[in-house]
Amino acid sequence: MFDLILKNGTIVTSRETFPADIGIKDGKIAAIATDLTDDKAETVDVSGKLVLPGAIDAHTHLAMPFGGTISADGYLAGTRAAACGGVTTVFDYPLQRKGNTILQTIEPKKAAFAEEACVDFAFHCCITDLNDGAILDEMEEAVAEGITSFKCFFVYKKEGMMVDDKTFARILIRGKEVGAMINLHAENPDLIDLYIEQFKAEGKTSAWYHYLSRPEFVEAEADKRAIHWATHLDAPLYIVHMADKEGLEAAIAARREGHEIYIETCPQYLEFTSDVYKRDDGRNFVCSPPMKGQESLEALWRAIESGGIDTVATDHCPFQSYEKDWGKDDFTKIPNGCMGIENLYPYMLSAANTGRISFGKAVELCAENPAKIFGCTEKGTLAIGKDADIVVYDPEKDFTVTACGMHSDVDYTIWEGKTFHGYPVRTYSRGKLVYRDGEFVGTPGWGKFVKRAPRK
């Protein structure tokens, strides 16, 4: 009847916690009950452990060309690290360029992931050019193929990635028409350029000036502008990696008024403040948007606790330390991005284990809400018929992060020395064991493309 039974664990969903066994058949959850038995099934005793849905990291950039190099974790390394942190579905951001269609952008990525991915994967497509309107027409076809979300940048003008307000509005409107979610990186590029020019002229080039060139209000202005367009166009909007208090409050206010605004933040904005850029290794923390002040960090945690934030994802886009060193004397030469795919779930579950939030809230932020928002109908919770993406979590196991203890290809981690109280001890992807007690035991190429449902 079953292929696998997880016995005597404590099941955790966003709404309830209860003791039960889980029976798995053909990669799906087939039963949740007490005293499940099957002599032919593999049976694993998980007494004293929590049994949780696998996390969904809805924001990664694997093997992404940027800043004169390519992000250090490719499809294999990034998804291997994901599995070892309890992440069972990874969303990546292929970047469409002028002249290319959406599907031309996605298909090579899909093929590469299919060869190497250790867990399941999905895509948001970054749109940088409408190709004289052809992209707007193609969005409907892409949605039919399971690509139901698209990203815009309000920054990276010089890199050819930024969209103007008119283009953003057209994409928002079309997204609503075809049942797609539009994601946005919100910062003001002109103010950033203004500050960069000023600081470089003054010889102020340390990592600290990365933060000062992109302070709170530079992000907040772009957040508010995007919210203004989305609310007046009555279109859904998902703001990625929210880091500032003012923009956060504007997004929450719009939602209270009945508008469909979703908010994502990242662990680095919950843990670190802009003070990291004053450190000798401050360049290792350079990402965009940067970590902000203590007031913003505290506002993000309040929103986590109150339900104002919908998801926590990583923006995993790491670069090697020697590449970060390119900007040792000029912050504009530092490749932007940090790591976190293996730390996401342990970080949020540790917050639950120490009482800051509930375990149900951690599951909601890292699994259930991403699945709902982005149409992953087979993912996100422990229920009969869902994929058996399961994490077994030991609340008594303490784990201190070191670069050598991670499963990434990156040669350092911003999380070095951070201790998590409680840690995953097993990860199952569609019923297959891919991580056990600190070791990756999965298979590259196991991961499957997740074809997502359109918004209704």
Secondary structure in CASP SS format (residue, H / E / C, confidence):
PFRMAT SS
TARGET T0000
AUTHOR 0000-0000-0000
METHOD secondary structure of the structure
MODEL  1
M C 1.00
F C 1.00
D C 1.00
L E 1.00
I E 1.00
L E 1.00
K E 1.00
N E 1.00
G E 1.00
T E 1.00
I E 1.00
V E 1.00
T C 1.00
S C 1.00
R C 1.00
E C 1.00
T E 1.00
F E 1.00
P E 1.00
A E 1.00
D E 1.00
I E 1.00
G E 1.00
I E 1.00
K E 1.00
D C 1.00
G C 1.00
K E 1.00
I E 1.00
A E 1.00
A E 1.00
I E 1.00
A E 1.00
T C 1.00
D C 1.00
L C 1.00
T C 1.00
D C 1.00
D C 1.00
K C 1.00
A C 1.00
E E 1.00
T E 1.00
V E 1.00
D E 1.00
V C 1.00
S C 1.00
G C 1.00
K C 1.00
L E 1.00
V E 1.00
L E 1.00
P E 1.00
G C 1.00
A E 1.00
I E 1.00
D E 1.00
A E 1.00
H E 1.00
T E 1.00
H C 1.00
L C 1.00
A C 1.00
M C 1.00
P E 1.00
F E 1.00
G C 1.00
G C 1.00
T E 1.00
I E 1.00
S C 1.00
A C 1.00
D C 1.00
G C 1.00
Y H 1.00
L H 1.00
A H 1.00
G H 1.00
T H 1.00
R H 1.00
A H 1.00
A H 1.00
A H 1.00
C H 1.00
G C 1.00
G C 1.00
V E 1.00
T E 1.00
T E 1.00
V E 1.00
F E 1.00
D E 1.00
Y C 1.00
P C 1.00
L E 1.00
Q C 1.00
R C 1.00
K C 1.00
G C 1.00
N C 1.00
T C 1.00
I H 1.00
L H 1.00
Q H 1.00
T H 1.00
I H 1.00
E H 1.00
P H 1.00
K H 1.00
K H 1.00
A H 1.00
A H 1.00
F H 1.00
A H 1.00
E H 1.00
E H 1.00
A C 1.00
C C 1.00
V C 1.00
D E 1.00
F E 1.00
A E 1.00
F E 1.00
H C 1.00
C E 1.00
C E 1.00
I C 1.00
T C 1.00
D C 1.00
L C 1.00
N C 1.00
D C 1.00
G C 1.00
A H 1.00
I H 1.00
L H 1.00
D H 1.00
E H 1.00
M H 1.00
E H 1.00
E H 1.00
A H 1.00
V H 1.00
A H 1.00
E C 1.00
G C 1.00
I C 1.00
T C 1.00
S E 1.00
F E 1.00
K E 1.00
C E 1.00
F E 1.00
F C 1.00
V C 1.00
Y C 1.00
K C 1.00
K C 1.00
E C 1.00
G C 1.00
M C 1.00
M E 1.00
V C 1.00
D C 1.00
D H 1.00
K H 1.00
T H 1.00
F H 1.00
A H 1.00
R H 1.00
I H 1.00
L H 1.00
I H 1.00
R H 1.00
G H 1.00
K H 1.00
E H 1.00
V H 1.00
G C 1.00
A C 1.00
M E 1.00
I E 1.00
N E 1.00
L E 1.00
H E 1.00
A C 1.00
E C 1.00
N C 1.00
P H 1.00
D H 1.00
L H 1.00
I H 1.00
D H 1.00
L H 1.00
Y H 1.00
I H 1.00
E H 1.00
Q H 1.00
F H 1.00
K H 1.00
A H 1.00
E C 1.00
G C 1.00
K C 1.00
T C 1.00
S C 1.00
A C 1.00
W H 1.00
Y H 1.00
H H 1.00
Y H 1.00
L H 1.00
S H 1.00
R C 1.00
P C 1.00
E H 1.00
F H 1.00
V H 1.00
E H 1.00
A H 1.00
E H 1.00
A H 1.00
D H 1.00
K H 1.00
R H 1.00
A H 1.00
I H 1.00
H H 1.00
W H 1.00
A H 1.00
T H 1.00
H H 1.00
L C 1.00
D C 1.00
A C 1.00
P C 1.00
L E 1.00
Y E 1.00
I E 1.00
V C 1.00
H C 1.00
M C 1.00
A C 1.00
D C 1.00
K H 1.00
E H 1.00
G H 1.00
L H 1.00
E H 1.00
A H 1.00
A H 1.00
I H 1.00
A H 1.00
A H 1.00
R H 1.00
R H 1.00
E C 1.00
G C 1.00
H C 1.00
E C 1.00
I E 1.00
Y E 1.00
I E 1.00
E E 1.00
T E 1.00
C C 1.00
P H 1.00
Q H 1.00
Y H 1.00
L H 1.00
E H 1.00
F C 1.00
T C 1.00
S H 1.00
D H 1.00
V H 1.00
Y H 1.00
K H 1.00
R C 1.00
D C 1.00
D C 1.00
G H 1.00
R H 1.00
N H 1.00
F H 1.00
V C 1.00
C C 1.00
S C 1.00
P C 1.00
P C 1.00
M C 1.00
K C 1.00
G C 1.00
Q H 1.00
E H 1.00
S H 1.00
L H 1.00
E H 1.00
A H 1.00
L H 1.00
W H 1.00
R H 1.00
A H 1.00
I H 1.00
E H 1.00
S H 1.00
G C 1.00
G C 1.00
I C 1.00
D C 1.00
T E 1.00
V E 1.00
A C 1.00
T C 1.00
D C 1.00
H E 1.00
C C 1.00
P C 1.00
F C 1.00
Q C 1.00
S H 1.00
Y H 1.00
E H 1.00
K H 1.00
D H 1.00
W H 1.00
G H 1.00
K C 1.00
D C 1.00
D C 1.00
F H 1.00
T H 1.00
K H 1.00
I C 1.00
P C 1.00
N C 1.00
G C 1.00
C E 1.00
M C 1.00
G C 1.00
I C 1.00
E C 1.00
N C 1.00
L H 1.00
Y H 1.00
P H 1.00
Y H 1.00
M H 1.00
L H 1.00
S H 1.00
A H 1.00
A H 1.00
N H 1.00
T C 1.00
G C 1.00
R C 1.00
I C 1.00
S C 1.00
F H 1.00
G H 1.00
K H 1.00
A H 1.00
V H 1.00
E H 1.00
L H 1.00
C H 1.00
A H 1.00
E H 1.00
N H 1.00
P H 1.00
A H 1.00
K H 1.00
I H 1.00
F C 1.00
G C 1.00
C C 1.00
T C 1.00
E C 1.00
K C 1.00
G C 1.00
T C 1.00
L C 1.00
A C 1.00
I C 1.00
G C 1.00
K C 1.00
D E 1.00
A C 1.00
D C 1.00
I E 1.00
V E 1.00
V E 1.00
Y E 1.00
D E 1.00
P E 1.00
E E 1.00
K E 1.00
D E 1.00
F E 1.00
T E 1.00
V C 1.00
T C 1.00
A H 1.00
C H 1.00
G H 1.00
M C 1.00
H C 1.00
S C 1.00
D C 1.00
V C 1.00
D C 1.00
Y C 1.00
T C 1.00
I C 1.00
W C 1.00
E C 1.00
G C 1.00
K C 1.00
T E 1.00
F E 1.00
H E 1.00
G E 1.00
Y E 1.00
P E 1.00
V E 1.00
R E 1.00
T E 1.00
Y E 1.00
S E 1.00
R C 1.00
G C 1.00
K E 1.00
L E 1.00
V E 1.00
Y E 1.00
R E 1.00
D C 1.00
G C 1.00
E E 1.00
F E 1.00
V C 1.00
G C 1.00
T C 1.00
P C 1.00
G C 1.00
W C 1.00
G C 1.00
K C 1.00
F E 1.00
V C 1.00
K C 1.00
R C 1.00
A C 1.00
P C 1.00
R C 1.00
K C 1.00
END
